[in-house]
Amino acid sequence: MKTLRNTVAALSLLASIAAAPANAELRSITIGTNPAGSTFFLIGGGFAKMFQEELGIRSTAQPQVGSSVYLPYINNGEMTLGLSSSMDAGLAYTGEGFPASNPNLRTLGRIWILPYAYIAARDSGITRMEDLAGKRVMGNMPTNVALTLVNKAMLESAYLTTDDVVFANSGGLLDGINAVVEGRADAAPVAVTMPDLIEANSAAKGGIVVITNGAKASEGFYEQLVPGTRLGVTKPVPARPFVTEETSIVNYDTLLVTSTSLSDEDAYTLTRTLHENWEQLKKDYPPLRGVALNDLALAESTIPYHPGAVRYYQEIGLWTDQHDANQARVSR
């Protein structure tokens, strides 16, 4: 009887070991995102679900008011991962616009090419950036240092500065959308793919419109003002009825950010899991479809790659001399 109990106990132990994650060092995963309802939150929740199902590690998306708030948490190891624009991650890393630098930030790869623009109520008559002169613009975003810079750059594309508009404080992209719908602001910046824009288009009088770049915008214009951004375009598709014609906007990359407190082995495992499940993630979460499988390894990252991610990308042949040169350039 004792032998039987010992055998059962041994089998139970083996089963528990088999069920545990391959690397038990990582006990849980927290993913910082923008507020609930944002695309960042949608994607972060999808990543949490995927990591939990594939690795058996408890994973949760933790919404915050903005990436400028949670990037220091990631830097300090208080949060495992986070979604951040390439600009905000770069500024946080160097400390520009932040209380202090965040030198421990690292990336696992590029996950989203984000289309960004101002919106206005369609019946306002605002269609071009030049039309914002003298208008109320929700552009100053204390919770996201980088987006405030992009918001100013979009104005500059029409030869406007913050002195030429009423540059109001915003609690984030959702706050700005609500302000436009409620008539508290004339324009606000958005990620053009945000699900909330569908509801906003129905709620705003006459619907909403994406505002096109000013006459000054051309290839290289945005890159010079805010590294990590570039000229983009949004086209009419059934999913975005508020886009009725091809419109010049801004594009920038979104990174999956972690820190040096994550072990090399765990970073390798998370990067591998992300890469191996990327095609399914793109099917489940449409905003991810702009990034091809082999484009996860963005060469022009504004912060260094985690060594574990580097090892994985080297093994599958995605790490190039360009990656090496950029890694040397951004590393401190």
TISE-655924 format. One record per residue (C-alpha): residue in three letters; x, y, z. Coordinates in steps of 0.05 Angstrom, whole numbers, padded with zeros to 5 digits, always signed. Layout:
<rs>
ALAXYZ/...
</rs>
This chain:
<rs>
MET+00000+00000+00000/LYS+00057+00047+00018/THR+00091+00030-00047/LEU+00027+00046-00085/ARG+00021+00113-00050/ASN+00094+00129-00066/THR+00083+00111-00138/VAL+00021+00155-00143/ALA+00058+00212-00110/ALA+00116+00205-00159/LEU+00069+00204-00218/SER+00033+00265-00192/LEU+00099+00302-00185/LEU+00119+00284-00256/ALA+00051+00307-00282/SER+00058+00374-00247/ILE+00128+00383-00276/ALA+00103+00367-00345/ALA+00045+00416-00338/ALA+00090+00472-00314/PRO+00119+00524-00362/ALA+00184+00503-00395/ASN+00218+00559-00357/ALA+00189+00565-00287/GLU+00228+00628-00272/LEU+00172+00671-00301/ARG+00112+00660-00254/SER+00065+00712-00284/ILE+00062+00762-00341/THR+00034+00832-00335/ILE+00025+00873-00398/GLY+00017+00948-00394/THR-00032+00979-00443/ASN-00071+01043-00454/PRO-00142+01047-00424/ALA-00197+00996-00435/GLY-00229+01008-00503/SER-00163+01027-00536/THR-00129+00986-00590/PHE-00069+00976-00543/PHE-00116+00944-00492/LEU-00147+00900-00545/ILE-00078+00876-00569/GLY-00051+00870-00498/GLY-00109+00826-00479/GLY-00097+00782-00540/PHE-00024+00774-00522/ALA-00042+00757-00450/LYS-00091+00703-00474/MET-00040+00674-00522/PHE+00017+00672-00471/GLN-00027+00640-00419/GLU-00053+00587-00466/GLU+00014+00571-00498/LEU+00060+00575-00437/GLY+00013+00561-00379/ILE+00035+00625-00345/ARG-00018+00670-00314/SER-00020+00732-00358/THR-00061+00796-00353/ALA-00066+00861-00390/GLN-00063+00921-00342/PRO-00094+00985-00371/GLN-00062+01051-00351/VAL-00074+01122-00373/GLY-00015+01121-00421/SER+00051+01088-00439/SER+00091+01146-00409/VAL+00062+01124-00342/TYR+00077+01050-00346/LEU+00144+01050-00382/PRO+00180+01068-00317/TYR+00144+01009-00284/ILE+00172+00963-00338/ASN+00241+00994-00331/ASN+00240+00978-00256/GLY+00215+00907-00266/GLU+00147+00921-00234/MET+00112+00902-00299/THR+00135+00847-00347/LEU+00116+00876-00415/GLY+00082+00936-00446/LEU+00059+00964-00512/SER+00091+01029-00532/SER+00102+01072-00592/SER+00173+01070-00617/MET+00177+01145-00602/ASP+00153+01141-00530/ALA+00198+01082-00515/GLY+00258+01119-00544/LEU+00244+01182-00504/ALA+00233+01142-00440/TYR+00299+01105-00452/THR+00339+01169-00458/GLY+00297+01208-00407/GLU+00277+01264-00455/GLY+00211+01291-00428/PHE+00212+01242-00370/PRO+00233+01254-00297/ALA+00291+01206-00307/SER+00320+01160-00360/ASN+00297+01088-00364/PRO+00361+01052-00386/ASN+00335+00982-00372/LEU+00281+00983-00426/ARG+00288+00932-00481/THR+00244+00908-00538/LEU+00222+00840-00563/GLY+00200+00866-00631/ARG+00152+00909-00672/ILE+00079+00889-00667/TRP+00038+00942-00700/ILE+00044+00997-00752/LEU-00002+01050-00723/PRO-00040+01099-00768/TYR-00048+01166-00732/ALA-00085+01230-00747/TYR-00131+01284-00721/ILE-00207+01275-00727/ALA-00262+01327-00727/ALA-00338+01326-00731/ARG-00357+01322-00805/ASP-00405+01380-00801/SER-00350+01425-00773/GLY-00322+01436-00843/ILE-00252+01417-00819/THR-00218+01371-00869/ARG-00146+01397-00874/MET-00095+01412-00820/GLU-00096+01485-00843/ASP-00169+01488-00820/LEU-00148+01480-00747/ALA-00123+01552-00740/GLY-00159+01583-00681/LYS-00194+01517-00663/ARG-00195+01477-00598/VAL-00147+01419-00607/MET-00139+01364-00555/GLY-00065+01356-00566/ASN-00026+01363-00501/MET-00021+01293-00471/PRO+00018+01291-00405/THR+00010+01215-00402/ASN+00044+01205-00469/VAL+00104+01250-00482/ALA+00116+01225-00552/LEU+00046+01233-00578/THR+00046+01306-00555/LEU+00107+01316-00600/VAL+00071+01282-00659/ASN+00009+01324-00647/LYS+00051+01387-00652/ALA+00086+01360-00714/MET+00019+01349-00749/LEU+00002+01422-00736/GLU+00070+01442-00763/SER+00053+01406-00828/ALA+00004+01465-00839/TYR+00054+01517-00815/LEU+00016+01521-00749/THR+00044+01522-00678/THR+00009+01512-00611/ASP+00002+01588-00608/ASP-00043+01585-00670/VAL-00094+01539-00637/VAL-00124+01527-00569/PHE-00078+01469-00551/ALA-00118+01436-00495/ASN-00098+01382-00446/SER-00122+01312-00460/GLY-00126+01251-00415/GLY-00112+01206-00475/LEU-00140+01186-00542/LEU-00207+01164-00514/ASP-00215+01230-00477/GLY-00202+01267-00542/ILE-00253+01226-00581/ASN-00306+01240-00528/ALA-00289+01314-00529/VAL-00301+01318-00604/VAL-00366+01278-00600/GLU-00391+01322-00543/GLY-00371+01387-00577/ARG-00319+01405-00524/ALA-00263+01405-00576/ASP-00258+01416-00651/ALA-00205+01363-00663/ALA-00168+01307-00627/PRO-00114+01257-00646/VAL-00132+01183-00654/ALA-00105+01117-00678/VAL-00147+01110-00741/THR-00161+01036-00727/MET-00190+01047-00657/PRO-00256+01009-00648/ASP-00285+01068-00611/LEU-00285+01109-00674/ILE-00343+01068-00702/GLU-00387+01089-00644/ALA-00360+01160-00647/ASN-00379+01163-00721/SER-00450+01145-00702/ALA-00453+01192-00642/ALA-00423+01255-00672/LYS-00470+01301-00709/GLY-00459+01284-00782/GLY-00406+01233-00764/ILE-00331+01244-00760/VAL-00276+01257-00810/VAL-00201+01243-00811/ILE-00162+01308-00822/THR-00110+01305-00877/ASN-00038+01329-00868/GLY-00019+01400-00884/ALA+00016+01424-00947/LYS+00085+01421-00913/ALA+00082+01346-00902/SER+00125+01306-00951/GLU+00171+01246-00948/GLY+00220+01255-00892/PHE+00181+01312-00859/TYR+00157+01274-00798/GLU+00221+01233-00789/GLN+00261+01297-00780/LEU+00214+01325-00727/VAL+00198+01261-00689/PRO+00245+01201-00701/GLY+00204+01137-00708/THR+00148+01169-00748/ARG+00136+01174-00823/LEU+00086+01197-00874/GLY+00027+01149-00883/VAL-00040+01143-00916/THR-00108+01114-00896/LYS-00156+01088-00948/PRO-00231+01076-00948/VAL-00249+01006-00923/PRO-00316+00979-00898/ALA-00290+00974-00827/ARG-00277+01049-00825/PRO-00338+01085-00854/PHE-00311+01152-00829/VAL-00254+01147-00880/THR-00288+01166-00946/GLU-00226+01181-00987/GLU-00151+01168-00988/THR-00123+01213-00933/SER-00051+01232-00916/ILE-00035+01217-00843/VAL+00023+01195-00798/ASN+00049+01124-00787/TYR+00093+01099-00731/ASP+00113+01031-00702/THR+00089+01000-00637/LEU+00139+00958-00598/LEU+00130+00903-00547/VAL+00174+00929-00491/THR+00205+00893-00432/SER+00267+00905-00388/THR+00333+00875-00369/SER+00301+00845-00307/LEU+00270+00793-00353/SER+00319+00734-00360/ASP+00350+00719-00427/GLU+00315+00651-00428/ASP+00246+00681-00413/ALA+00256+00735-00465/TYR+00275+00682-00516/THR+00213+00641-00498/LEU+00166+00700-00503/THR+00195+00722-00570/ARG+00192+00652-00598/THR+00120+00644-00574/LEU+00100+00710-00604/HIS+00133+00693-00671/GLU+00104+00623-00675/ASN+00033+00647-00661/TRP+00036+00711-00702/GLU-00006+00687-00761/GLN-00062+00666-00714/LEU-00057+00731-00676/LYS-00065+00770-00741/LYS-00128+00731-00757/ASP-00157+00745-00688/TYR-00135+00818-00682/PRO-00141+00858-00747/PRO-00095+00916-00726/LEU-00036+00868-00727/ARG-00045+00850-00800/GLY+00000+00906-00824/VAL+00062+00870-00796/ALA+00085+00810-00835/LEU+00114+00751-00796/ASN+00186+00766-00813/ASP+00176+00841-00799/LEU+00170+00830-00724/ALA+00245+00841-00721/LEU+00245+00916-00736/ALA+00315+00938-00753/GLU+00306+01012-00735/SER+00284+01003-00662/THR+00291+01064-00617/ILE+00312+01021-00558/PRO+00358+00960-00555/TYR+00332+00890-00565/HIS+00333+00843-00506/PRO+00391+00792-00513/GLY+00340+00735-00510/ALA+00302+00764-00569/VAL+00367+00775-00607/ARG+00386+00702-00598/TYR+00318+00679-00624/TYR+00320+00724-00685/GLN+00391+00702-00700/GLU+00371+00629-00697/ILE+00314+00638-00748/GLY+00355+00683-00794/LEU+00319+00749-00783/TRP+00377+00786-00749/THR+00419+00825-00799/ASP+00480+00871-00801/GLN+00430+00928-00800/HIS+00403+00903-00734/ASP+00473+00898-00706/ALA+00489+00969-00727/ASN+00425+00997-00697/GLN+00435+00957-00633/ALA+00504+00988-00625/ARG+00476+01058-00640/VAL+00420+01057-00589/SER+00454+01018-00534/ARG+00480+01059-00476/
</rs>
